[in-house]
Amino acid sequence: MHTFNHRDGQHLDIDGARIYVEEQGNPDGPALLFLPGGFDQIETSNLLTPGLAATHRLIGIDSRGHGRSTLGPRPLSYRRLEEDVKTVVRHLGLAHYGVIGHSDGGIVALRLAADPTNPVTHIIPIGAQWELPPDDPAREELAKATPDFWRKLFPGTRQTYGVGTYEALNPEPDFDAFARAVLTMWLSDGDDAYPGEHIRNIRARTLIIHGEEDPSSVAPTPRPCWTGYRMRSCCTCRSRSIRPTKSGWTGCCR
């Protein structure tokens, strides 16, 4: 198969949650992990997977609480998502792997690559950020992403991150609890949150993807966030799930 379908995978029991993992593509190719953004799930990657399936072992992981993965009793954090990925990697026996991560998944990719004990060969964070300072204007907008707000904006199954899609896929659906957990993670601080200055430890090959016309970004103020050729003015992005534009509200999964 060339795409993720939520039928061919398996669940792994990890610290109180059941994490859904699905493999497609070439089983003998180099491993490439797909980590979706907040409220989203692995089928959002299906625009990319057909072009990679012949050459790569594609491994999609629904983040804790997302898609077909249950939330479990533990607080949701970027560290928790990182630990889940590391457990999946150990279970599959991967000696090396690359990561394509969108938004929240990209933040997890940065955390993974910033830990030199992880055998990450390359990462492609898409619309991800390395920090969220206390005075960042994104905090005020993110705080508006309540369960009721998300339900009103994305009620059905049209989007992979819609409430209807979540309720159809998740084995233990509780959208209010799930949405509150995601919002808490977005606004969190400390070692369990954004990677911050730890990205200076990244040695994996890195491709940063950020659209200049992406409405999920505030006006950029370029500033280098780590030394070397890997990332120059990459820290101009402030990716959000929900934000106002001149024409009203728009949405893009974090």
N, C-alpha and C positions, 0 to 999 in steps of 0.2 A: 504493500500500500504506500501511497505517496502523501497521504494526509491523515491527521488525527481524527478519530471518530467517536471516542468514548465507549467503544465496544471491545477493542482488542487489548486492553490494558489489564493491570492488576492493582490491588490495594496492598500497601505495606502498613503495618501497625507501627507507628512512631510516636512515642510519648503521648499516648492517649488519643491520638487522631489516626484516621485511616487515610493515607496519602495515595492518591491515584497517579500511577505511572504508566505511560503507554509508549511502546516502541514501534517505529515504522522505518522504512528505508532499507538501506543496505546493512545487514547485520555484521558484515566484515569491514565496514568502513570506519573511519574515525568517529568517535562519539561526539555528538553535538546536542547539548541540552537546550530546551526551549522553556523559558520561564515567563509566564504572562503577567500582565499588570493587574493592579487592584480592581476587584469586582469581575475580572475577566477569567478566561480559561483557555486551555491549549488550542482549541479549534481556531482561535484568533490568528494562529501562526500558519494557517493553511494556504495563505497567499504566497508564503515563502517555501514551504516544504516540497512542492513538486520539483523545484529546480535543484534541490539538494538530495533528494531521496536516492538517486542512482549512485551517489558517491559517499554518502554519510549514513551513519547509524543515528537516526533521529529519536531523541528521547524527550517526550513531553511530560512535564510535571505540573499538575494542578496544585497551586499553592494551598497551604492549609486553609480550610474553610471555603475555598474557591472550587468551582466546577464540581467534580465528583469526589473531592477531598473533604472530609469532615473537619470541623473547627477544633474540636477537642476542648479540654478544660483549661489549658494553659493560655496566658495572655499572648496575643498576637504581636510579634515584633519582627523587625528585619533580621535580627540574630536568630530567632526561632525558625524563620524561613530558610536561612542559611544552613542551620543545623539539619533541617529536614532534607535539604538537597545533599548535604554531605553523607547522610545516612543512606539515601538512595544510591549515591555513587559507590559506597562501600558494598551495599547489597548486590549491585550489578557487577562489582569487581572491576571498575574502570581504572586503568592505570593512568590515563590522561583523558582530558575532555575539554571541549570548548563550550561557550555559553552564548546564546542569543537571549537577551532579556529586555522586555519592554517595560518601561517606567518602574513600577515596584520590582519587577523581575530584573530590570537593569541595575537597580540599587543592590539587589541581592548578588548579582554578578560582580559588581564592584567590591562588595564585602568578601566574596569568595576569592577573588584574585588578589585582594590585599593581604590575605593570609598565606604566607609562603609555604605552609604545610599542605595546601590544597594543590593537586596536580593539574592546574588550569593552564592550558596552552594558549588560549586566546579568548577574548570576550568582545561582544558587540552590544553595548548598552544603547537602547533606543529611547530617547526622551526621558532619561534618568538624571538624577541629581545626586551630588555627593554630600550635601548638607542642607539644613533648613534652619537658618539663624533665627533667634527669637524675634527679631524685628523684620523678618521677611514678610512682605505683604501677602504672600501666598497663604500664610497661616490663617488670616482672616477669612479668605475665600474657602479654604479647605474646611474650616469649622462649620460652614454652611451645609456640608454634605451629610445631612442627617438621613436616617432611613426614610422618612417621609419625603424629603426633597428628592432623593434618588429614585424612589418609587414613582413620584410624579413625573420626573424627567425621562426615565427609562423603564416603563412599566412592563413591557412585554418581552417577546423573544426575537424581535427584529435585530437587536444588537447581541453580540456574544456576551456582553456585560449587563444585559437587561435583567430585571427582577424575574421575569417569567422564565428566562433561560436558566438562571440560578435555581429557581424552584423546581424546574423540570429535571435538572441534572443531579442536584445534591442529595445524597442519601439521608441526611438529617437536616432538612431546610429550616432555618430560623433566620429570616432575612434581617430582622431588627438587631438581633445579637451579632450577626455577622457584620453588618454595616457599622455598628458602633465599634467593633473590634478593629476594623480597617481604619476608621477615622482616628482612633486612639493611636494606632501605629503611625499614621501619617504625621501626627502632631508630636510624636515622642522625641525625647532627647537622650543623650547619654550613650554608653557603649552598645546598648541593644538596638540603637536606631541607625541613623545615616552613618556611612563609613568615615566621614570627615577627613582629617589629616592622614588617616591610615592609608588612603589611596596612594600616598607617596611610596608605599611598599610594593606597589604593583609592578611586576616584571613581565607579565603575560602580554602578548601582542594585543593591542587594543584599537578598536574602531569605534569612535563615538558618532552616533547618528542623531542629528538635531536639525529639524526643518526651520529655515529662516522665517517662513511664513506660518509656522505652527502657532496657533492662537493660545496654546497652553503655556506660553512663555511670556514673562514680563520683559520690558525693554532691557536689552543686554548691556551689561557693563563688563567688558572683557577683562579677565584677570587670570593669570596662570594658576592652576591649582596643583600641578606637580611638575617637577623638573623633567627634562628630557624631551624626546621627540613624540612620546605617546599621546600627550594631551597638552595643548597649548592654551587656547582661549575657550576650553570646553565648558567652563563653569559659568556660562552665560545663561544656562537653561534653568527655568523654574517650572517643572512639569506639574500639572495639576489635573485632577479629575473633572472639576467643575469650575467654570470661571466666566465672568461677564465679558462680553464684547460690545462693540458699538451697536450691534443689531440685536442684542439680548444675550441670553445664556446659551452656551454650547457645552458639549461634553466630550471628553476623551479619556478612556480608561487609563489610570495611572499605572 
